[in-house]
């Protein structure tokens, strides 16, 4: 392992931390005490010596803040705070906090709020560190190397991001891992493994349940490494970063982790006289698309990439689709008109003009408020007071009409 630490980041919010630690041991009993993140899972510590020393016991001293909620608030008197009171957000200087009133200066005026109805967001304070306490016996004086693992909540998070551009009838995707340091601690020389998918733990969050899984992508596990004790709920995918990274608190880094291409089809949706263009993307690649953010680009007339839009997507298995709004097209139009009254009937006509250089597919719908008497084309459906024609082709440089007749 090249990095000082290896971080396996799960989308559920936990991070498996694995570090190599060198320690001088004296002959006999030794105690190693290491500072670790405050939100470590208490039973997750797992220590394996690479030499002949013997780990006799391990435990974690969890950092605790002895201040109660009232004293926490008192620390921020005289500072700017943000809070929600009965559904409305306020920001101002916290003057005083009493058991029955919160005094805040808002735009130069003192306001009093009932604390039980206040959801107060305090300025961010530094987390205290927890400690890993490791007791080791050695039969000689030696420098030993230990592999130390534990699980932390709210240390790191990651999200898949796809930059997608349309070219020659294909959607070309560059897959990124957007990694964020959610803690108050700086990450130094970190190598990351991002895991997409859901895991259900049979024995709770425990480093032993993750050990073999994580090391499968890094190096051989040490002797006596336990088997994983979890099951996959959805398909799991792992993405390892190619180099080491430093991340300051709150900092993000976007790391490319792969490329792929999928098919797409442009479709036009007409509601009365309004036209909206959408692209339907088919995942015909050899991998699952993870839940994340898709950012769509297309080349303009000068060949430069132009931002079209972005969308949060759920996981898209192979051979399934997702759609994205592209916008209002200038070269496909729709006009709705009324022909007139005859024999107590009214005729509505929707005319679609395709001014593009290729045939297009359209879905046409319109709200019908009166009794329906006749439709053309007849291959349509009627749902929730809407008449719907689906998957109709309109040839290049031509028009197509849809009409229906109702009782006046």
C-alpha positions in Angstrom: 0.0 0.0 0.0 1.7 3.2 -1.2 -0.3 5.7 0.8 0.0 6.5 4.5 -3.6 5.5 4.9 -6.2 3.6 2.8 -9.8 4.8 2.9 -12.7 2.7 1.7 -15.7 5.0 1.3 -19.2 3.5 1.4 -22.2 5.4 0.0 -24.1 4.7 3.2 -21.9 7.2 5.1 -19.2 5.0 6.7 -15.5 4.9 5.9 -13.2 1.9 6.5 -9.8 3.2 7.5 -6.7 1.1 7.1 -3.2 2.3 8.1 0.2 0.9 8.4 1.9 2.0 11.7 5.5 1.4 12.8 6.2 1.3 16.5 9.3 0.6 18.6 8.5 -2.1 21.2 10.5 -2.9 24.3 10.7 -6.5 25.6 7.6 -7.3 27.6 4.3 -5.4 27.7 3.8 -2.3 25.6 0.9 0.2 25.2 0.3 2.0 21.9 -2.1 5.0 22.0 -3.1 6.5 18.6 -5.3 9.5 17.9 -8.2 8.6 15.6 -11.3 10.5 14.3 -13.9 11.2 17.0 -16.9 9.5 15.2 -15.2 6.1 15.1 -17.4 3.0 15.7 -16.6 1.8 19.2 -16.3 -2.0 18.4 -14.6 -1.6 15.0 -10.9 -1.6 15.9 -8.9 -4.5 14.3 -5.1 -4.7 14.7 -2.8 -7.2 13.0 1.0 -7.2 13.7 3.1 -8.1 10.7 5.9 -9.5 12.8 6.0 -11.9 15.8 4.6 -9.6 18.5 1.3 -10.5 20.2 -1.7 -8.1 20.5 -3.2 -8.8 23.9 -6.1 -6.3 23.9 -7.5 -3.4 22.0 -10.2 -0.8 22.8 -11.2 2.7 21.7 -11.6 5.7 24.1 -14.5 7.6 22.4 -14.3 11.4 22.6 -17.2 12.8 24.7 -18.3 16.3 25.1 -19.4 16.9 28.7 -21.3 20.1 27.9 -25.1 19.8 27.8 -27.2 21.5 25.1 -27.7 24.6 27.2 -24.0 25.1 27.8 -23.3 24.4 24.1 -25.6 27.3 23.2 -24.0 29.6 25.8 -20.7 29.2 24.1 -22.0 31.1 21.1 -23.5 34.1 22.8 -22.4 37.2 20.9 -21.9 35.2 17.6 -23.9 34.9 14.4 -26.2 31.9 14.4 -28.8 30.5 12.0 -32.0 28.8 13.1 -35.4 27.7 12.0 -38.5 28.9 14.0 -41.9 27.5 13.2 -40.8 26.7 9.6 -39.1 30.0 8.9 -35.3 30.5 8.8 -33.7 33.4 10.7 -30.1 34.6 11.1 -28.7 37.0 13.6 -26.5 37.6 16.7 -27.3 35.3 19.7 -27.5 37.7 22.6 -28.7 35.4 25.4 -30.2 32.0 25.9 -32.5 31.4 28.8 -34.6 28.3 29.7 -37.7 30.0 28.4 -36.4 32.5 25.8 -33.9 32.8 23.1 -32.8 36.4 22.6 -31.5 37.2 19.1 -30.6 40.6 17.4 -32.3 40.6 14.0 -31.6 43.7 11.8 -30.8 45.8 14.9 -33.9 44.7 16.9 -34.0 42.3 19.7 -36.4 39.3 19.2 -37.5 36.7 21.7 -38.2 33.1 20.6 -39.5 30.1 22.5 -36.5 27.6 22.6 -38.7 24.5 22.3 -39.8 25.7 18.8 -36.2 26.6 17.7 -34.0 24.4 15.6 -30.6 26.1 16.1 -27.6 25.6 13.8 -24.5 26.5 15.7 -21.2 27.5 14.2 -19.1 24.5 13.5 -16.7 23.5 16.3 -13.7 21.2 16.0 -14.2 17.6 16.8 -12.3 16.0 19.6 -10.2 13.0 18.7 -10.8 9.5 20.0 -8.0 7.2 20.9 -7.1 3.7 19.9 -5.5 1.9 22.8 -3.5 -1.2 21.8 -1.7 -3.5 24.3 1.1 -5.6 22.8 3.5 -8.2 24.2 6.9 -8.6 22.5 9.6 -11.2 23.5 12.4 -8.8 22.4 13.1 -5.1 21.6 12.1 -4.6 18.0 10.4 -2.1 15.6 7.1 -3.7 14.6 4.8 -2.8 11.8 1.0 -3.0 12.5 -1.9 -3.0 10.2 -4.7 -1.0 12.0 -8.3 -0.8 10.8 -11.4 0.8 12.1 -14.8 2.2 10.8 -15.7 5.9 11.0 -19.0 7.7 10.4 -19.1 11.1 8.6 -15.4 11.1 7.8 -15.6 10.9 4.0 -18.4 10.8 1.5 -18.5 10.2 -2.3 -20.9 10.6 -5.1 -20.7 9.3 -8.7 -20.7 12.1 -11.3 -21.0 11.4 -15.0 -19.9 14.1 -17.6 -21.8 13.1 -20.7 -21.5 14.5 -24.2 -23.4 13.5 -27.3 -21.4 12.6 -30.4 -22.3 10.6 -33.6 -25.5 9.1 -32.1 -23.7 7.9 -28.9 -23.6 9.3 -25.4 -19.9 9.3 -24.2 -19.6 9.3 -20.4 -16.6 10.1 -18.3 -17.2 8.7 -14.8 -15.9 10.6 -11.8 -15.8 10.0 -8.1 -16.6 13.3 -6.2 -15.0 12.8 -2.8 -15.6 15.1 0.1 -13.8 15.4 3.5 -16.8 15.7 5.9 -14.7 15.8 9.1 -12.7 18.5 10.8 -9.5 16.5 10.3 -7.0 16.8 7.4 -6.5 13.7 5.3 -2.8 13.3 4.4 -1.5 10.9 1.6 -4.8 9.1 1.4 -5.6 6.4 -1.2 -9.3 6.0 -1.7 -11.5 3.0 -2.7 -15.1 4.1 -3.5 -17.8 1.5 -3.1 -21.1 1.9 -4.9 -24.1 -0.2 -3.9 -25.9 -1.2 -0.7 -24.5 -3.6 1.9 -26.5 -5.1 4.8 -24.3 -6.1 7.8 -25.1 -9.2 9.7 -23.0 -8.2 12.7 -23.2 -4.4 12.6 -20.5 -2.0 11.5 -17.3 -3.8 12.2 -13.9 -3.7 10.5 -13.7 -7.5 10.6 -16.7 -7.6 8.4 -15.1 -5.4 5.8 -11.5 -6.5 5.9 -11.3 -9.1 3.2 -13.6 -7.1 0.9 -11.4 -4.0 1.1 -8.1 -5.8 0.8 -9.2 -7.7 -2.2 -8.6 -4.5 -4.2 -5.4 -3.5 -2.5 -3.1 -6.2 -1.3 -3.2 -9.7 0.3 -4.7 -9.7 3.7 -2.5 -10.6 6.7 -2.7 -14.0 8.3 -5.9 -14.9 10.2 -7.9 -12.2 8.4 -11.6 -13.0 8.9 -14.1 -13.6 6.1 -16.6 -10.8 5.3 -19.8 -11.0 7.4 -22.1 -9.0 5.2 -24.3 -9.6 2.2 -24.8 -7.5 -0.9 -28.2 -6.0 -1.3 -27.5 -4.5 -4.7 -24.7 -5.0 -7.2 -21.4 -3.7 -5.7 -18.8 -1.8 -7.7 -15.4 -0.7 -6.4 -13.3 2.2 -7.8 -9.8 2.7 -6.6 -8.0 6.1 -7.1 -4.7 6.1 -9.0 -2.7 8.2 -6.6 -2.5 9.6 -3.1 -4.5 12.8 -2.2 -4.5 15.4 0.6 -7.9 16.7 1.7 -8.5 19.6 4.0 -11.7 19.7 6.1 -14.7 20.4 3.8 -12.5 20.1 0.7 -13.7 18.1 -2.4 -11.8 16.4 -5.1 -13.2 15.0 -8.4 -11.2 12.0 -9.6 -11.8 10.3 -13.0 -12.4 6.6 -12.6 -13.6 5.3 -16.0 -15.2 5.9 -19.4 -18.1 4.3 -21.2 -20.6 4.9 -24.0 -24.3 4.3 -24.2 -27.1 4.7 -26.8 -29.7 7.4 -26.8 -32.7 8.5 -28.8 -34.1 12.0 -28.9 -37.8 12.3 -28.5 -40.2 15.3 -28.7 -43.1 15.6 -26.2 -46.0 17.9 -27.3 -48.6 19.1 -24.8 -51.1 21.2 -26.8 -48.8 23.8 -28.4 -45.8 23.3 -26.1 -42.9 21.3 -27.3 -40.2 19.8 -25.0 -37.3 17.7 -26.3 -36.0 14.8 -24.1 -33.3 12.3 -24.6 -33.9 8.7 -23.6 -30.6 6.9 -22.7 -30.3 3.2 -22.9 -27.6 1.6 -20.7 -26.3 -0.9 -23.2 -22.8 -0.8 -21.7 -21.4 -3.8 -19.8 -21.8 -2.2 -16.3 -24.4 -0.7 -14.0 -24.7 3.1 -13.9 -24.5 4.0 -10.2 -26.9 6.5 -8.6 -25.4 9.9 -8.9 -25.4 13.1 -11.0 -25.4 13.2 -14.8 -24.1 16.5 -16.4 -25.0 16.7 -20.1 -23.1 18.6 -22.7 -23.5 19.0 -26.5 -21.3 20.6 -29.2 -22.6 23.8 -30.6 -22.2 25.0 -34.2 -18.6 26.1 -33.6 -17.7 22.7 -32.1 -17.5 24.0 -28.5 -19.1 22.1 -25.7 -22.2 23.7 -24.3 -23.9 22.8 -21.0 -27.4 21.4 -21.5 -28.5 20.3 -18.1 -28.0 18.0 -15.2 -30.0 15.4 -13.4 -29.8 13.2 -10.3 -30.4 9.6 -11.4 -31.1 6.4 -9.5 -29.0 3.3 -10.3 -29.6 2.2 -13.9 -29.0 -1.5 -14.4 -27.9 -2.8 -17.8 -30.6 -2.7 -20.5 -32.7 -0.1 -18.6 -33.2 3.6 -19.5 -33.4 7.1 -18.0 -34.5 10.3 -19.6 -33.2 13.9 -19.4 -34.9 17.2 -20.5 -32.9 18.9 -23.3 -35.0 22.0 -23.7 -37.4 23.7 -26.1 -36.2 23.0 -29.7 -36.3 25.8 -32.3 -36.7 23.4 -35.3 -39.7 21.4 -34.1 -43.0 23.3 -33.6 -46.6 22.6 -32.6 -49.7 24.6 -33.2 -53.1 23.9 -31.8 -56.1 25.3 -33.6 -59.9 25.0 -33.5 -61.6 24.4 -36.9 -65.1 25.4 -35.8 -68.5 24.2 -34.9 -70.6 21.8 -36.9 -73.7 19.9 -35.6 -72.8 20.7 -32.0 -69.3 19.4 -32.3 -65.9 21.1 -32.1 -62.7 19.9 -33.9 -59.2 20.5 -32.4 -56.1 20.1 -34.6 -52.5 19.8 -33.5 -50.0 20.4 -36.3 -46.4 19.2 -35.8 -43.7 20.7 -38.1 -40.3 19.0 -38.3 -37.8 21.4 -39.8 -34.8 19.1 -39.0 -32.8 17.1 -41.5 -34.0 13.7 -40.1 -37.2 12.0 -39.0 -38.2 12.4 -35.4 -40.4 10.6 -32.9 -43.1 12.5 -31.0 -45.5 11.9 -28.1 -48.5 14.1 -28.4 -51.1 14.7 -25.7 -53.8 17.2 -25.0 -56.3 17.7 -22.2 -59.9 16.9 -23.2 -62.7 18.7 -21.2 -65.8 17.6 -23.2 -67.2 14.2 -24.4 -64.9 12.8 -27.0 -66.5 11.9 -30.3 -63.7 11.1 -32.8 -59.9 11.0 -33.0 -57.3 10.7 -35.7 -54.9 8.9 -35.8 -57.0 6.3 -34.0 -54.1 4.5 -32.4 -54.1 6.4 -29.1 -55.1 6.1 -25.5 -57.2 8.2 -23.1 -56.0 8.6 -19.5 -56.9 11.1 -16.8 -58.8 13.4 -19.2 -55.8 13.4 -21.6 -55.7 12.1 -25.1 -52.2 10.6 -25.8 -50.6 9.5 -29.1 -47.2 7.8 -28.5 -44.2 7.1 -30.7 -45.3 8.7 -33.9 -42.7 9.5 -36.6 -42.6 12.8 -38.4 -40.5 12.8 -41.5 -37.8 15.4 -42.2 -39.0 18.8 -43.5 -42.6 17.7 -43.2 -45.6 18.0 -40.9 -48.1 15.7 -39.3 -51.6 16.5 -37.9 -53.4 15.0 -34.9 -57.0 15.9 -34.4 -60.0 15.0 -32.2 -63.7 16.0 -32.1 -65.6 16.7 -28.9 -69.2 17.6 -28.1 -69.6 21.4 -27.9 
